[in-house]
Amino acid sequence: MDISWSKIKEFLTHQIIEAGKDGDFHLDTWHLILAITAIVIASLVLRGVKKILTRKMDETDKLKFDSVFKFFNYLVYIIVIIIVLNSSGVDLTAILTASAALFIGIGFALQDFFKDIIAGITILVDKSLLVNDIIEMEGKVGRVFEIKLRTTRAITRDDKVLVIPNHLFLSQTIYNYTQNHSKTRETITIGVAYGSDTELVKATLLDCATKQSGVLKSPQPFVLFNDFGDSALEFGLYFFVRDSFVDPHIKSELRFAIDKAFRVNKISIPFPQRDVHVFQSKG
């Protein structure tokens, strides 16, 4: 089939978006083809750059880099399209000017969105939060399993997904149990009756802790005599665990063991007591 040059030229110069009355903006077929070609080339270049930059990264760092790089890709595509269209003779001044008010409105509406993006980049770059970190936020404890540009996701102890907007990491206090290392120190408080053998109490608590599965041998568990309470001698059993995400289960098992050991050693845990004095008036 013989296709004449005039038909090709007619196809390439066909106006997808026709010029307005002032003729300042129009979009021809060849403009669109050129923009698509530029995006494809930019995509291939970005893919090569990504491959070079991530070839020595471990899987965790690669996941973080992907999140930041995706956002960078969008910016590159927008810049490439603007440059290509502008260099092809398309006057973008009018459309950008007309859209300025819209962009400002969108900016105000999406300010939290952009806060999340900036916070997400900050988190990924300075490594203040990592996958598998144990965090506590508003009384909820979760294990981080995914960090994206806008949100961070964590699985809670009751198997629910906690979705956290990233800007909250910059505006609220969030406890990171595993920021410095994977071990965390946990505590169980116990009250025993006045008159109890305190050395026996200490030995019993340490024995229970050393036998409990999940409690680390090093650093060693230790016991502190915390206070003379209103109705009990107050002790604290301090121990370290490797995975604080499951520490409620370890604490529960340890309390069972302590209760059993106290019964064997005849160490009583007293009920709160109050002395009531009744005065009878004379008359």
Order of alpha helices (4+ residues) and beta strands (2+ residues): alpha-beta-beta-alpha-alpha-alpha-alpha-alpha-beta-beta-beta-beta-alpha-beta-beta-alpha-beta-beta-alpha
